[in-house]
Amino acid sequence: MEHIKRYYSKHVAINGKSLLVEGPVPADRLAAMRFDDGLKAFRIPEEQHKALVEIAALPEGRIVLVRDGDLVLGYATFLYPDPMERWSQARLPDLLELGAIEVSQSIRAGGVAKALLEVAFSDDALEDYIVITTEYYWHWDLKGTGLDVWQYRKVMEKVMGSAGMVWMATDDPEICSHPANCLMARIGKRVPPESVAAFDAMRFQNRFLF
Ligand SMILES: CC(C)(COP(=O)(O)OP(=O)(O)OC[C@H]1O[C@@H](n2cnc3c(N)ncnc32)[C@H](O)[C@@H]1OP(=O)(O)O)[C@@H](O)C(=O)NCCC(=O)NCCS
């Protein structure tokens, strides 16, 4: 499958500043940017910056980010699912995982996460993919936001829902291990029925239980 990546951008006004939301951003441009200290939800900022550069260089990888000048303040990643997860079992060339979305604490709750997804999904190429996100509460910044798991789950539903991602049932044990965890997905308009069937088969692997 040829991974077409078309660049889109938009400005958002946060705290009286105009920030640029853009992507997919090529690896060399991302490597030359600075990475905000507040981007530490998943790894220390330097390591996360490096990981994002690697994702941007993958054939299927996409990084959409928000920046103030050359300072990255938030990002969303899209890439093939981790080979250790069931979502890679069928090796679907047209299934991408929205792996992480993070916005620096100083600019949260201003619509930036939704703007990241708006720019990401402006690319019509995403109509050729199933895009999934696996939400595990242990990845959420409950401490930093002061939200409880259900309030945080609501925020994630609003963010993901803004891009047309919807809740989907699954018997994946990790997702089922806590009721706030969930699988969300968006099936692009041009995804063939065979890919949807293969995705459904990955969602349910213990049918004898039902
Ligand atoms: C989750 C996260 C990406 C949201 O980013 P954000 O830029 O604050 O999100 P948005 O401003 O686009 O908010 C989306 C919606 O949630 C609401 N929201 C966001 N933060 C909120 C908060 N702390 N309390 C109440 N509502 C909140 C917004 O008001 C908005 O609601 P609306 O659609 O009704 O207008 C951000 O909190 C973050 O980086 N968290 C750490 C990393 C993480 O948990 N990532 C998710 C797992 S990969």
The ligand as an ORCA input file, in Angstrom:
! r2SCAN-3c Opt
* xyz 0 1
  C      -6.063     14.355     26.790
  C      -5.438     15.638     26.232
  C      -4.637     15.285     24.970
  C      -6.566     16.626     25.881
  O      -5.973     17.759     25.251
  P      -6.674     19.196     25.256
  O      -6.005     20.047     24.256
  O      -6.767     19.674     26.644
  O      -8.136     18.793     24.727
  P      -9.212     19.803     24.118
  O      -8.951     21.161     24.662
  O      -9.264     19.628     22.639
  O     -10.531     19.260     24.815
  C     -11.517     18.396     24.271
  C     -12.769     18.500     25.133
  O     -12.484     18.066     26.476
  C     -12.689     19.128     27.404
  N     -11.613     19.112     28.388
  C     -10.288     19.053     28.178
  N      -9.632     19.058     29.339
  C     -10.571     19.132     30.314
  C     -10.524     19.188     31.739
  N      -9.351     19.146     32.384
  N     -11.689     19.258     32.405
  C     -12.881     19.279     31.770
  N     -12.990     19.238     30.403
  C     -11.848     19.163     29.703
  C     -12.626     20.402     26.587
  O     -13.318     21.451     27.187
  C     -13.273     19.936     25.289
  O     -14.673     19.880     25.472
  P     -15.723     20.334     24.312
  O     -15.501     19.343     23.177
  O     -17.044     20.187     24.968
  O     -15.347     21.724     23.926
  C      -4.497     16.297     27.301
  O      -5.174     16.421     28.525
  C      -3.205     15.541     27.522
  O      -2.198     15.756     26.843
  N      -3.186     14.612     28.491
  C      -1.983     13.804     28.762
  C      -1.777     12.714     27.721
  C      -2.989     11.807     27.572
  O      -3.645     11.456     28.527
  N      -3.287     11.412     26.312
  C      -4.422     10.560     26.048
  C      -4.034      9.138     25.982
  S      -3.035      8.774     24.550
*
